[in-house]
Amino acid sequence: MSLDPDLRRVLDGPAIGHLATVLPDGSPHSTPVYVGTEGDRVVLFTGPGTRKARNLRRDPRLAISIAPAENPFAPTLLQGRVVAWIEGDQAWEIIDRLVAKYVDEPYPRTEERVVAVIEPAGS
């Protein structure tokens, strides 16, 4: 199933996502993320040992509020689950493409990063 065209339009622009995951005690955890698309899936990246990565590996369910650059007070909402993790050179290709929407330089290679591949609910 393909992504909703309105969701894809927002994701392909320089929108900031606010990712909500579930902490081990069941309470919510929220953090801003770069977010975009990879084919018909949604992608974001993080360090493999971050709180959000640990939360998503334990419980892949998530919600993202995506604030479009042209109107951050009209967010697009997404619920889904992480269905795969991408590492290594393939991850860095995706990361550099995502970051290029926001800044005109590659993401620093000072720390390891992984890409979460998200299947939106209803897809």
C-alpha positions, -999 to 999 in steps of 0.1 A, spaced: 0 0 0 13 35 -8 17 64 15 -11 90 16 -1 118 -8 -7 145 18 15 127 43 42 121 17 41 159 7 47 168 44 74 142 49 93 151 18 96 187 30 117 201 59 91 192 85 102 184 121 86 153 136 79 149 173 82 112 180 63 96 209 75 61 221 66 41 252 90 39 282 94 6 300 70 18 328 43 25 301 47 63 302 52 84 270 86 97 258 87 124 232 116 138 212 120 159 180 134 140 150 143 144 113 117 124 94 112 115 58 103 87 33 121 57 19 99 42 -8 64 38 7 77 37 43 85 65 68 120 67 81 138 85 110 173 81 124 188 80 159 218 66 178 214 28 185 217 33 222 194 63 226 163 61 248 140 63 217 159 34 200 157 13 231 120 20 235 113 12 198 133 -21 199 113 -31 230 79 -19 217 78 -8 181 46 12 184 49 49 179 32 81 170 47 111 152 33 146 151 48 162 120 49 200 119 50 213 82 75 241 77 49 263 60 24 259 89 37 243 120 3 247 138 -13 223 113 5 191 122 1 158 103 -3 129 127 10 94 121 7 62 140 26 31 131 54 6 141 90 1 133 93 -29 110 130 -28 103 163 -12 112 189 -1 86 226 2 96 259 10 79 264 27 45 228 22 35 217 40 67 241 69 60 227 74 25 192 78 39 205 100 68 223 124 44 192 126 22 170 134 52 194 160 67 198 177 33 162 189 36 172 209 67 209 219 64 234 222 36 260 197 50 263 160 56 254 147 91 286 143 112 300 108 114 312 112 150 287 87 164 270 56 151 234 61 137 207 37 126 175 42 106 141 31 118 118 20 90 82 26 99 50 11 86 22 36 91 -10 21 107 -35 12 80 -9 6 53 
